[in-house]
Amino acid sequence: SKRRAAAAAPARPTRAPVMGRACFQTALLLEGHTAGVACVKYSPSGRLLATASADKSVMVWDAASGAFLRAVTGHELGISSLCWSSDSRFFCTASDDTTTKLWDVDTGKCIRTLEGHEEYVFTVDFSPQSNVIVTGSFDATVRLWDVRSGKPIRSLPAHSDPVTSASFNRDGSLFVTSSYDGLCRIWDTGSGQCLKTLIGDTN
């Protein structure tokens, strides 16, 4: 009968996962900021997460449990970027208030305020040795800072438009910058000399 035929028919196979397509599930949901989150970074130790927001704060979280640990405030305008020191004891924040701040993770206190940019500070990075900080700004300059003293090492007229990213290489001898001008440039950290300009075919 039709009923028996239907019962005997094999079950329709479920659709196999598409090769190369990952199936992710939410592990943690971190909630607390009152405006857009611009940046999130794991500490090098892997124990902590830090989130930076347009609400002018950084929130520090336990990376394993997602538990909120502390909020860090002190900027007058939103924060665009943050970076961790290699020992996970400090982090730096870049803000629209034109300053960069260095913070102690354990106390949440500001240790240094780096001032000198004339426009928003959009990007910040620690050198691997955590003794130098690089910042990039909408004023189209890149600045290198001595972490111990908080004083500028040099200011570079790096691009013709706002600088969107700055990052050290593995040993800190070089750093690379990108900009709204469509260029990426590789710099010597010690001398401040531009070693190479990367230009796309369609630039």
C-alpha positions, 0 to 999 in steps of 0.5 A: 500500500501507499502507507507501507511504501511511505513507511519503508522509504528511507528518511531524507538525509539532513544537509551536510555542512558546506566544506569551508564554512564554519559554524560558529556559536556565541560563547560570550556576550559582553554588555555594558557600553552605552555607545558603539564599541570601536575596538576589542582586544585580548590581553597577551596573557589571554586572561583578559579582554578590553573593549573601547567605546564611543561612550569614552570608557574602556571595560575590562572583562574576564576572558574565560567567564565574560565577567565584568571586572572594571570600567576605566574612564578619563577621556573627554571624547570617544575611544577609537583604539586600544592596545596591550603591553606585552606583559598584560599589565598596561594598555593604551587608548587612542581618543577623539579628544586628541590624546593617548592615555596609558593605564594600569590594568590592576588599578584602572588609573591613568599613568601617562597622558600623551599630548601632541596630536592636533586631531583625533587619535585613531590608532595606537600600538605598543612595540613588542618590548613595550618601551615605545608607543606609536600613534596615528591621527586624523592630523595625518601624522604619526608619533612615536613616544617613549613609554617610561617618560611619556615624551615624544620621540619624533613626529612624522608627516606620514601621509596626506590624509588621516592615518587609520592604522599603525602597527609594529612588526615582530621585533619592533624595528619597523612599523607600518601605517595606512591612511585615507590617502590609499597608501601604506608605508613601512618605516624604520623605528629607530631613524623614522625613515620611510623605507617603502610606500605600497601603492595599489594598481588602482590607486 
